[in-house]
Amino acid sequence: MSIIKNLEKDLKQIIQNAGYEVEKLALEPSNRRDLGEYQLNDAMQLVKIYHQNPREIAEKIVTELEKDDRFEKINIAGPGFINFSLSEKYTYDFLNQMNQDIFTNIDKKEPKKIVIDYGGANVAKALHVGHLRSANIGEALKRLAKLLGYEVIGDAHLGDYGRPLGLVMKEIKDRYPNLPYFDENYEGDYSEVDFEITNEDLEEIYPLASNKSKEDEAYLEEARVITTKFQDGEKGYYELWKKIVDVSKAEIKKIYDKLNVSFEIWNGESDEMAYFDPLIQMYEEKGLLVESEGAKVIEVAKEDDTYTVPPLLMIKSNGSKSYDSTDLAAILERKENFNPDEIWYVVDGRQSLHFEQVFRAARLIDLIDEDVVLEHIGFGTMNGKDGKPFKTRDGGVMSLESLMELVNQETLKRINNDSVPEEEKEEISKIVGMAALKYADFLPFRNTDYIFEVEKFADLEGKTGPYLLYSTIRMKSLLNKAGETTSQEITKFKGENEKNIALTLLDLPMVLSRSLESKSLNEIAEYLYKLTSQYNSFYAENKIITEEDTALRDSWILLTNLVYQVNTMLLDVLGIKVPNKM
């Protein structure tokens, strides 16, 4: 249990000693620091229960508070608002407790198993800027949930089973019609076929094939037929599909590695196909699968809907599986393999209707237990300076790798440390660039669209990832120079800056819990900036290493260590690496 939770528990007992019972007590930082650091408003709430004057209630509680040496500057404001501050001794005590084990100030949650679907990269297509937020937010939520005690399984859930693959194979067939993959009578070993394809080839082929399909109906129709063939396991097309998937998946993994994003399982839509026939049977037995213009759909609209919810498409008119059906099959697969308590889908907010359809269809046949939470965690778009989705100069969709390189080059300009060799600067710029990209992504609430300005977010000053890294590296450098302290306990402070840092550290568990509840990382991003800025103000006003007062010097170094621990922990939650130097 965190320090603040323990304090709230003790305050409930103090109020009980005053003769009153409170069901829930939440200690809130005061908006009037001149009156106190914290405020208790319970006297006002107790009026309704005990029918006494709020001032009288407050005075009785204050009498009990004054008996506890953890509290000072206790006063009553207005009709019955109790203000107080934490004593100097208690501040040192809880900081020393945190320094011994930072995790004592984190509130662990009741155990749960969660599957997070936050990949969604499409095989044979280049990852673009639209994939950034899903990867960043999903990875950070996974790390946050693990920190707070949940068992979490991240699923890449690759798009490897749809028409884009059919289009790619159609174009390959047009270019190389004599390949054995397209020969129905071929009986040889496909692994020995003399045909190599690279990720660069795929990134050239797919856009070309996609454009052709928009202009040539016959081309599109053959791609549809090919899609059905490989989905049905027709040998040649299936073997070519496997080759394409293997090549593309290796490249996708490389990009995710650069983003410091990892998955426990690398399933694709194709992995759900073993569950497709049982799924169809479930809906047919309930009479829920109906024909509509040659396709098979499930009606998911409700009588009390205030908006249109179209039927969910299970099987297309050409016999191929839909995106909707593979997501339903994935629920069945996750139930059988993991039996999760919750499944989170970190996917663009514009997909909200799709998930509404899928969740409703799943509930129609109790595909997942009633108490299992299915949640779509949507997010807004990352936009350029014009307020529109980030694009290249020629107006095309920018690849994620191109965006990363753009940011790397900007951060490289800012690394002016002459002690760093040129070859190291390049590697450092990649880490710093990724921090710039990620931190900018976390600052707004996840549902908010935001404008990404490379120059602004690559800056070493202001609310940026590079600023946090530079400050954290400086803390580490100070700790290395300082060496061992004489004392292992904080015993002395000089000014308000240290107390401000202490109170912010006390807020940590509340920030983590609220972030998990809202499924957004903006509070953690803001907290990191606040804590770092407070420390930098303290650092600028004091000569820590050369301080002659040993007790004060040791206390400052231990405080620095504490802030450093929290920073590195939270940066890791955000998936941001810290280089050794900048």
C-alpha positions as CSV (number, residue, x, y, z in Angstrom):
1,M,0.0,0.0,0.0
2,S,1.3,3.4,-1.0
3,I,2.3,6.1,1.5
4,I,-0.7,8.3,0.7
5,K,-3.1,5.3,1.0
6,N,-1.7,4.5,4.4
7,L,-2.0,8.2,5.4
8,E,-5.7,8.2,4.2
9,K,-6.3,5.0,6.3
10,D,-4.9,6.7,9.4
11,L,-6.9,9.9,8.8
12,K,-10.1,7.8,8.7
13,Q,-9.1,6.5,12.1
14,I,-8.4,10.0,13.4
15,I,-11.8,11.1,12.2
16,Q,-13.3,8.1,13.9
17,N,-11.5,9.1,17.2
18,A,-13.2,12.4,16.9
19,G,-16.6,10.6,16.9
20,Y,-17.4,10.4,13.2
21,E,-17.4,7.7,10.5
22,V,-16.3,8.4,6.9
23,E,-16.8,5.7,4.3
24,K,-14.3,7.0,1.8
25,L,-11.6,9.5,2.3
26,A,-9.4,10.9,-0.5
27,L,-6.6,13.3,0.5
28,E,-6.5,16.1,-2.0
29,P,-3.6,18.6,-2.4
30,S,-4.7,22.1,-1.4
31,N,-5.3,24.8,-3.9
32,R,-4.2,27.3,-1.2
33,R,-0.7,26.4,-0.2
34,D,-0.6,29.4,2.0
35,L,-3.2,27.6,4.2
36,G,-1.7,24.1,4.0
37,E,-0.4,21.4,1.7
38,Y,-3.5,19.2,2.0
39,Q,-7.2,19.8,2.5
40,L,-9.8,17.7,4.2
41,N,-13.4,18.5,3.2
42,D,-15.0,15.7,5.2
43,A,-16.5,18.0,7.9
44,M,-18.8,19.5,5.2
45,Q,-19.9,16.0,4.1
46,L,-20.5,14.8,7.7
47,V,-23.0,17.6,8.2
48,K,-25.7,15.6,6.3
49,I,-25.1,12.5,8.4
50,Y,-24.7,14.0,11.9
51,H,-26.7,17.2,11.5
52,Q,-24.1,19.3,13.4
53,N,-22.5,22.6,12.6
54,P,-19.6,21.9,10.1
55,R,-17.3,24.2,12.1
56,E,-18.0,22.2,15.2
57,I,-17.2,18.9,13.4
58,A,-14.0,20.4,12.0
59,E,-12.8,21.6,15.4
60,K,-13.2,18.1,16.9
61,I,-11.3,16.6,14.0
62,V,-8.6,19.2,14.3
63,T,-8.2,18.4,18.0
64,E,-7.4,14.8,17.1
65,L,-5.0,15.9,14.3
66,E,-3.0,18.0,16.7
67,K,-2.2,14.9,18.7
68,D,-0.3,13.4,15.7
69,D,3.2,14.7,15.0
70,R,2.9,13.9,11.3
71,F,0.8,17.0,10.8
72,E,1.5,20.7,11.3
73,K,0.0,24.2,10.4
74,I,-3.4,22.7,11.0
75,N,-6.3,25.2,10.5
76,I,-9.9,25.6,9.6
77,A,-10.9,27.8,6.6
78,G,-14.4,29.0,5.8
79,P,-17.3,27.0,7.3
80,G,-15.3,23.8,7.9
81,F,-12.5,23.1,5.5
82,I,-9.5,21.6,7.3
83,N,-6.0,22.4,6.0
84,F,-2.7,21.0,7.2
85,S,0.9,20.3,6.1
86,L,3.1,17.4,6.6
87,S,5.8,17.8,9.3
88,E,9.5,18.0,8.4
89,K,10.2,14.7,10.3
90,Y,7.4,12.8,8.5
91,T,8.6,14.1,5.1
92,Y,12.0,12.8,5.8
93,D,10.5,9.5,6.9
94,F,8.5,8.8,3.8
95,L,11.3,9.9,1.5
96,N,13.7,7.5,3.2
97,Q,11.1,4.7,2.9
98,M,10.8,5.4,-0.8
99,N,14.6,5.5,-1.2
100,Q,14.8,2.0,0.3
101,D,12.3,0.6,-2.1
102,I,10.5,2.8,-4.7
103,F,7.8,0.3,-5.1
104,T,6.5,0.8,-1.6
105,N,4.9,4.0,-3.0
106,I,2.9,2.2,-5.7
107,D,-0.6,0.8,-5.2
108,K,-0.7,-2.7,-6.7
109,K,-4.1,-3.7,-8.2
110,E,-6.1,-6.9,-7.7
111,P,-4.7,-9.6,-10.0
112,K,-6.1,-9.6,-13.6
113,K,-5.1,-11.1,-16.9
114,I,-5.4,-8.7,-19.8
115,V,-4.8,-9.2,-23.5
116,I,-3.9,-6.0,-25.3
117,D,-4.3,-5.8,-29.1
118,Y,-2.2,-2.9,-30.2
119,G,-0.3,-3.8,-33.3
120,G,-2.4,-4.1,-36.4
121,A,0.4,-3.6,-38.9
122,N,-0.6,-4.9,-42.3
123,V,1.7,-7.4,-43.9
124,A,3.3,-6.4,-47.3
125,K,2.6,-2.7,-46.6
126,A,5.0,-0.2,-45.0
127,L,4.1,1.0,-41.5
128,H,3.1,4.6,-41.7
129,V,2.6,7.4,-39.2
130,G,-0.9,6.1,-38.4
131,H,0.6,3.0,-36.8
132,L,2.7,5.2,-34.3
133,R,0.0,5.9,-31.7
134,S,-1.3,2.4,-31.5
135,A,2.2,1.1,-30.9
136,N,3.2,3.8,-28.4
137,I,0.0,3.9,-26.4
138,G,-0.5,0.1,-26.4
139,E,3.1,-0.6,-25.3
140,A,3.0,2.0,-22.5
141,L,-0.4,0.8,-21.2
142,K,1.0,-2.8,-21.2
143,R,4.0,-1.6,-19.1
144,L,1.9,0.5,-16.8
145,A,-0.5,-2.4,-16.2
146,K,2.4,-4.8,-15.5
147,L,3.9,-2.2,-13.1
148,L,0.6,-2.1,-11.2
149,G,0.4,-5.9,-10.8
150,Y,-1.6,-7.2,-13.8
151,E,-0.6,-10.1,-16.0
152,V,-0.5,-8.6,-19.5
153,I,-0.2,-10.2,-23.0
154,G,0.5,-8.0,-25.9
155,D,-0.7,-9.2,-29.3
156,A,0.7,-7.8,-32.6
157,H,-2.5,-9.0,-34.4
158,L,-1.0,-8.5,-37.9
159,G,-3.2,-7.9,-40.8
160,D,-2.0,-10.9,-42.9
161,Y,-5.2,-12.4,-44.3
162,G,-7.0,-9.7,-46.3
163,R,-7.3,-8.4,-49.8
164,P,-3.9,-6.5,-49.7
165,L,-2.2,-9.9,-49.9
166,G,-4.4,-10.9,-52.8
167,L,-3.4,-7.7,-54.6
168,V,0.3,-8.3,-54.0
169,M,0.0,-11.9,-55.3
170,K,-2.0,-10.8,-58.3
171,E,0.8,-8.3,-59.3
172,I,3.4,-11.0,-58.7
173,K,1.4,-13.4,-61.0
174,D,1.3,-10.8,-63.7
175,R,5.0,-10.2,-63.5
176,Y,6.1,-13.9,-63.1
177,P,3.2,-16.0,-64.6
178,N,5.4,-19.1,-64.9
179,L,6.2,-19.4,-61.2
180,P,5.2,-22.8,-59.8
181,Y,2.9,-21.1,-57.3
182,F,0.4,-20.5,-60.1
183,D,0.6,-24.0,-61.6
184,E,-2.2,-26.1,-60.4
185,N,-0.3,-29.3,-61.5
186,Y,2.9,-28.5,-59.7
187,E,3.9,-31.3,-57.3
188,G,7.4,-30.3,-56.3
189,D,8.8,-28.8,-53.2
190,Y,7.9,-25.1,-52.9
191,S,10.8,-24.4,-50.7
192,E,13.1,-25.1,-53.6
193,V,11.4,-22.6,-55.9
194,D,13.9,-20.1,-57.3
195,F,12.1,-16.9,-56.4
196,E,13.2,-14.3,-53.9
197,I,11.3,-11.2,-52.8
198,T,12.4,-8.5,-50.5
199,N,10.5,-6.1,-48.3
200,E,11.5,-3.3,-50.7
201,D,9.8,-5.2,-53.5
202,L,6.7,-5.5,-51.4
203,E,6.6,-1.8,-50.6
204,E,6.8,-1.1,-54.3
205,I,4.3,-3.7,-55.4
206,Y,1.4,-3.0,-53.0
207,P,0.8,0.7,-53.8
208,L,1.1,-0.1,-57.5
209,A,-1.4,-3.0,-57.3
210,S,-3.8,-1.0,-55.1
211,N,-3.9,1.8,-57.7
212,K,-4.4,-0.7,-60.5
213,S,-7.3,-2.2,-58.7
214,K,-9.1,1.2,-58.5
215,E,-8.9,1.6,-62.2
216,D,-9.3,-2.0,-63.5
217,E,-12.3,-4.0,-62.2
218,A,-11.0,-7.2,-63.8
219,Y,-7.7,-6.8,-62.0
220,L,-9.6,-6.2,-58.7
221,E,-11.8,-9.2,-59.2
222,E,-8.9,-11.6,-59.8
223,A,-7.2,-10.2,-56.7
224,R,-10.5,-11.1,-54.8
225,V,-10.4,-14.6,-56.2
226,I,-6.7,-15.0,-55.2
227,T,-7.6,-13.8,-51.7
228,T,-10.2,-16.5,-51.4
229,K,-7.8,-19.1,-52.8
230,F,-5.0,-18.5,-50.2
231,Q,-7.6,-18.2,-47.4
232,D,-9.0,-21.6,-48.4
233,G,-5.5,-23.1,-48.3
234,E,-5.0,-23.7,-52.1
235,K,-1.4,-25.0,-52.0
236,G,0.5,-22.7,-54.5
237,Y,-1.1,-19.5,-53.4
238,Y,-0.8,-20.5,-49.7
239,E,2.9,-21.1,-50.1
240,L,3.5,-17.8,-51.8
241,W,1.4,-16.1,-49.1
242,K,3.7,-17.7,-46.4
243,K,6.8,-16.4,-48.1
244,I,5.4,-12.9,-48.3
245,V,4.3,-12.9,-44.7
246,D,7.7,-14.1,-43.5
247,V,9.6,-11.4,-45.4
248,S,7.2,-8.6,-44.3
249,K,7.0,-9.8,-40.6
250,A,10.8,-9.6,-40.3
251,E,10.7,-6.0,-41.4
252,I,7.8,-5.1,-39.2
253,K,9.6,-6.5,-36.2
254,K,12.6,-4.3,-37.0
255,I,10.5,-1.2,-37.0
256,Y,8.8,-2.1,-33.7
257,D,12.2,-2.8,-32.2
258,K,13.3,0.7,-33.1
259,L,10.1,2.0,-31.4
260,N,11.0,-0.1,-28.3
261,V,7.7,-1.9,-28.7
262,S,7.4,-5.7,-28.1
263,F,4.7,-8.3,-28.2
264,E,4.3,-11.5,-26.2
265,I,2.5,-13.1,-29.2
266,W,2.9,-12.3,-32.9
267,N,-0.5,-13.6,-34.1
268,G,-2.0,-12.5,-37.3
269,E,-5.6,-12.7,-38.6
270,S,-4.6,-16.0,-40.2
271,D,-4.0,-17.6,-36.8
272,E,-7.7,-17.1,-36.0
273,M,-8.8,-19.3,-38.9
274,A,-8.8,-22.5,-36.9
275,Y,-11.6,-20.9,-34.9
276,F,-13.6,-19.7,-37.9
277,D,-15.8,-22.8,-38.6
278,P,-16.7,-23.3,-34.9
279,L,-17.6,-19.6,-34.8
280,I,-19.8,-19.9,-37.8
281,Q,-21.5,-22.9,-36.3
282,M,-22.3,-21.1,-33.1
283,Y,-24.1,-18.3,-35.0
284,E,-25.9,-20.7,-37.3
285,E,-27.2,-22.8,-34.3
286,K,-28.7,-19.6,-32.9
287,G,-30.2,-18.6,-36.2
288,L,-28.2,-15.4,-36.2
289,L,-26.3,-15.8,-39.5
290,V,-28.4,-14.4,-42.3
291,E,-27.8,-13.9,-46.0
292,S,-27.7,-10.4,-47.4
293,E,-26.9,-9.8,-51.1
294,G,-24.9,-12.9,-51.3
295,A,-22.9,-12.2,-48.1
296,K,-23.6,-13.6,-44.6
297,V,-24.2,-11.0,-41.9
298,I,-25.2,-10.7,-38.2
299,E,-27.8,-8.1,-37.2
300,V,-26.4,-6.3,-34.2
301,A,-28.7,-3.2,-34.1
302,K,-30.8,-2.7,-31.0
303,E,-34.3,-1.2,-30.7
304,D,-33.1,1.7,-28.5
305,D,-30.1,2.7,-30.7
306,T,-30.0,6.4,-31.3
307,Y,-27.5,5.9,-34.2
308,T,-27.3,3.5,-37.1
309,V,-25.4,0.3,-36.3
310,P,-25.1,-1.7,-39.5
311,P,-25.0,-5.5,-39.6
312,L,-21.7,-7.2,-39.0
313,L,-20.2,-8.8,-42.1
314,M,-19.1,-12.3,-41.5
315,I,-18.5,-13.8,-45.0
316,K,-18.2,-11.6,-48.1
317,S,-20.2,-12.4,-51.2
318,N,-17.1,-13.9,-52.8
319,G,-16.6,-16.3,-49.9
320,S,-13.7,-14.6,-48.3
321,K,-13.5,-13.7,-44.6
322,S,-14.0,-10.2,-43.4
323,Y,-12.1,-8.0,-40.9
324,D,-15.1,-8.3,-38.6
325,S,-15.1,-12.1,-38.6
326,T,-11.4,-12.4,-37.8
327,D,-11.8,-10.1,-34.8
328,L,-14.6,-12.3,-33.6
329,A,-12.5,-15.4,-34.1
330,A,-9.7,-13.7,-32.2
331,I,-12.0,-13.3,-29.2
332,L,-12.7,-17.0,-29.3
333,E,-9.0,-17.8,-29.6
334,R,-8.0,-15.6,-26.7
335,K,-10.7,-17.1,-24.5
336,E,-9.5,-20.6,-25.2
337,N,-5.7,-19.9,-25.0
338,F,-5.6,-17.2,-22.3
339,N,-9.0,-16.9,-20.5
340,P,-8.5,-13.2,-19.9
341,D,-10.4,-10.9,-17.6
342,E,-10.2,-8.1,-20.1
343,I,-9.3,-7.5,-23.7
344,W,-8.2,-4.1,-24.8
345,Y,-8.1,-2.9,-28.4
346,V,-5.7,0.1,-28.8
347,V,-6.9,1.2,-32.2
348,D,-7.7,4.5,-33.9
349,G,-10.8,6.1,-32.6
350,R,-12.4,6.1,-36.1
351,Q,-12.8,2.4,-35.7
352,S,-15.3,2.8,-32.8
353,L,-18.3,1.6,-34.9
354,H,-16.4,-1.6,-35.9
355,F,-15.7,-2.5,-32.3
356,E,-19.3,-1.7,-31.3
357,Q,-20.4,-4.3,-33.9
358,V,-17.9,-6.9,-32.9
359,F,-18.6,-6.5,-29.2
360,R,-22.3,-6.8,-29.7
361,A,-22.0,-9.8,-31.9
362,A,-19.8,-11.5,-29.3
363,R,-22.3,-10.9,-26.6
364,L,-25.2,-12.3,-28.7
365,I,-23.9,-15.8,-28.3
366,D,-21.9,-15.4,-25.1
367,L,-18.7,-15.9,-27.1
368,I,-16.8,-14.6,-24.0
369,D,-18.0,-14.7,-20.4
370,E,-20.3,-12.0,-19.4
371,D,-17.9,-10.5,-16.8
372,V,-15.0,-10.2,-19.3
373,V,-14.4,-6.6,-20.3
374,L,-14.1,-5.8,-24.0
375,E,-12.8,-2.3,-24.4
376,H,-11.9,-0.2,-27.4
377,I,-9.2,2.3,-26.4
378,G,-9.4,4.8,-29.2
379,F,-7.1,7.7,-30.0
380,G,-6.9,10.8,-32.1
381,T,-4.6,11.5,-35.0
382,M,-1.1,12.9,-35.2
383,N,-1.2,15.9,-37.6
384,G,1.3,18.1,-39.3
385,K,1.5,21.9,-39.0
386,D,-1.5,22.3,-41.3
387,G,-3.6,20.4,-38.8
388,K,-4.1,17.5,-41.2
389,P,-2.8,14.0,-40.9
390,F,1.0,13.9,-41.2
391,K,2.2,13.5,-44.8
392,T,5.2,13.7,-47.0
393,R,6.1,16.9,-48.9
394,D,4.5,15.5,-52.0
395,G,1.2,14.8,-50.1
396,G,1.6,11.0,-49.7
397,V,1.3,9.1,-46.4
398,M,4.6,9.3,-44.6
399,S,6.2,6.0,-43.6
400,L,6.9,5.5,-40.0
401,E,10.6,4.9,-40.8
402,S,10.8,8.2,-42.7
403,L,9.2,10.1,-39.8
404,M,11.7,8.5,-37.4
405,E,14.6,9.5,-39.6
406,L,13.3,13.0,-39.9
407,V,13.2,13.4,-36.1
408,N,16.6,11.7,-35.8
409,Q,18.2,14.3,-38.0
410,E,16.7,17.1,-36.1
411,T,17.9,15.8,-32.7
412,L,21.3,15.2,-34.2
413,K,21.7,18.9,-34.7
414,R,21.1,19.5,-31.0
415,I,23.8,17.1,-29.7
416,N,26.7,19.5,-29.2
417,N,28.7,17.4,-26.7
418,D,32.3,17.5,-28.0
419,S,33.2,14.6,-25.8
420,V,30.9,12.3,-27.7
421,P,32.5,10.7,-30.8
422,E,30.6,11.3,-34.1
423,E,29.6,7.6,-34.5
424,E,28.1,7.7,-31.0
425,K,26.2,10.9,-31.8
426,E,24.3,9.1,-34.5
427,E,23.2,6.3,-32.1
428,I,22.4,8.8,-29.3
429,S,20.3,10.9,-31.8
430,K,18.2,7.9,-32.5
431,I,17.4,7.3,-28.8
432,V,16.8,11.0,-28.3
433,G,14.7,11.3,-31.4
434,M,12.5,8.4,-30.3
435,A,12.0,10.1,-26.9
436,A,11.0,13.3,-28.8
437,L,8.5,11.3,-30.9
438,K,7.1,9.2,-28.0
439,Y,6.8,12.0,-25.4
440,A,5.0,14.3,-27.9
441,D,2.6,11.4,-28.5
442,F,1.8,11.0,-24.8
443,L,1.3,14.7,-23.8
444,P,-2.2,15.1,-25.1
445,F,-5.1,13.0,-23.8
446,R,-5.2,10.0,-26.1
447,N,-8.5,10.9,-27.8
448,T,-7.1,14.3,-28.8
449,D,-5.7,15.1,-32.2
450,Y,-2.4,16.8,-31.9
451,I,0.1,18.7,-34.1
452,F,3.6,17.3,-34.2
453,E,6.2,20.0,-34.9
454,V,9.7,18.4,-35.3
455,E,11.6,21.4,-34.2
456,K,9.5,22.0,-31.1
457,F,9.5,18.5,-29.8
458,A,13.2,17.9,-30.5
459,D,14.2,20.9,-28.4
460,L,16.3,20.4,-25.3
461,E,14.2,23.0,-23.5
462,G,10.5,23.0,-22.7
463,K,8.1,20.2,-22.3
464,T,9.9,17.6,-24.5
465,G,11.4,14.2,-24.4
466,P,14.9,15.4,-25.0
467,Y,14.5,17.8,-22.0
468,L,13.6,14.9,-19.8
469,L,16.5,12.8,-21.0
470,Y,19.0,15.5,-20.6
471,S,17.9,16.2,-17.1
472,T,17.8,12.6,-16.1
473,I,21.3,12.0,-17.5
474,R,22.5,15.0,-15.5
475,M,21.1,13.5,-12.3
476,K,22.9,10.2,-13.0
477,S,26.1,12.1,-13.7
478,L,25.8,14.0,-10.4
479,L,25.2,10.7,-8.5
480,N,28.3,9.2,-10.1
481,K,30.4,12.2,-9.2
482,A,29.1,12.4,-5.6
483,G,29.9,8.7,-4.8
484,E,28.8,7.2,-1.6
485,T,27.0,9.3,1.0
486,T,28.1,9.3,4.7
487,S,24.5,8.8,5.7
488,Q,21.8,6.6,4.0
489,E,19.0,8.8,5.3
490,I,17.6,12.2,4.4
491,T,17.7,14.3,7.5
492,K,17.9,17.9,6.4
493,F,16.5,20.3,3.8
494,K,17.1,24.0,3.2
495,G,14.2,25.4,1.3
496,E,10.7,25.1,-0.3
497,N,12.1,23.4,-3.5
498,E,12.9,20.2,-1.6
499,K,9.5,20.1,0.0
500,N,7.8,20.6,-3.4
501,I,9.7,17.7,-4.8
502,A,8.7,15.5,-1.8
503,L,5.0,16.3,-2.2
504,T,5.2,15.6,-5.9
505,L,6.8,12.2,-5.2
506,L,4.0,11.5,-2.8
507,D,1.5,12.0,-5.7
508,L,3.1,9.2,-7.8
509,P,0.6,6.4,-6.9
510,M,-2.4,8.6,-7.7
511,V,-0.9,9.6,-11.0
512,L,-0.3,5.9,-12.0
513,S,-3.8,4.8,-10.9
514,R,-5.6,7.6,-12.7
515,S,-3.5,6.9,-15.9
516,L,-4.5,3.3,-15.8
517,E,-8.2,4.2,-15.2
518,S,-8.3,6.6,-18.0
519,K,-6.1,4.4,-20.3
520,S,-4.2,7.5,-21.2
521,L,-0.5,8.4,-20.5
522,N,-0.9,12.2,-20.5
523,E,-0.9,12.4,-16.7
524,I,2.3,10.5,-16.5
525,A,3.9,12.7,-19.2
526,E,2.8,15.9,-17.3
527,Y,4.0,14.4,-14.0
528,L,7.4,13.7,-15.4
529,Y,7.8,17.2,-16.6
530,K,6.6,18.7,-13.3
531,L,8.9,16.6,-11.2
532,T,11.9,17.2,-13.5
533,S,11.3,20.9,-13.6
534,Q,11.0,21.1,-9.8
535,Y,14.3,19.2,-9.5
536,N,16.0,21.5,-12.0
537,S,14.9,24.5,-10.1
538,F,16.4,23.0,-6.9
539,Y,19.6,22.0,-8.8
540,A,20.0,25.5,-10.2
541,E,19.8,27.1,-6.7
542,N,22.2,24.8,-4.9
543,K,25.8,23.5,-5.3
544,I,25.0,20.0,-4.3
545,I,28.4,18.2,-4.5
546,T,30.4,21.0,-3.0
547,E,28.0,21.7,-0.1
548,E,30.0,21.8,3.1
549,D,27.2,20.8,5.4
550,T,27.5,17.0,5.3
551,A,24.0,16.3,6.4
552,L,22.5,18.7,3.9
553,R,24.8,17.4,1.1
554,D,23.9,13.7,1.8
555,S,20.2,14.6,1.9
556,W,20.4,16.4,-1.4
557,I,22.2,13.5,-3.0
558,L,19.6,11.0,-1.7
559,L,16.8,13.2,-2.9
560,T,18.5,13.3,-6.4
561,N,18.7,9.5,-6.3
562,L,15.0,9.3,-5.6
563,V,14.0,11.6,-8.4
564,Y,16.3,9.7,-10.7
565,Q,14.7,6.4,-9.8
566,V,11.2,7.7,-10.4
567,N,12.2,9.3,-13.7
568,T,13.8,6.2,-15.1
569,M,10.9,4.1,-14.0
570,L,8.3,6.3,-15.6
571,L,10.4,6.8,-18.8
572,D,10.6,3.0,-19.0
573,V,6.8,2.8,-18.6
574,L,6.5,5.2,-21.6
575,G,9.0,3.0,-23.6
576,I,11.6,5.7,-23.6
577,K,15.2,4.6,-23.3
578,V,17.8,6.8,-21.5
579,P,21.2,7.1,-23.2
580,N,24.4,7.3,-21.1
581,K,25.2,10.7,-22.4
582,M,23.9,13.5,-24.7
